[in-house]
Amino acid sequence: MASIGCSCLPNSATPSVHLIDARGLKCPLPVLKTEKAASTLPPGTLVEVRATDPMARIDLPVFCRQQGYAFELREEEAAMIFTITLGGAKENGPR
């Protein structure tokens, strides 16, 4: 089973990045972990969610649209990587 964890990588030159490793988790868990993290982080924080469940391709963008978060989706090594900007209004992901 994949390890589950979150971490922040502070950098004074760029916004902090909060990492969520949701690989191996079935939806809605990637969304729920993202929602929980977003409720404790300030606007402008970048949240990077790594997920392998194909439903995350649908569920995370819907969540972002509902919350008004900007997001981008890319794929690397059999995982989807969502980069979400909390509080962002511009969407860059697929519809």
Secondary structure, 3 states (H helix, E strand, C coil): CCCCEEEEEEECCEEEEEEEEECCCCCCHHHHHHHHHHCCCCCCCEEEEEECCCCHHHHHHHHHHHHCCEEEEEEECCEEEEEEECCCCCCCCCC
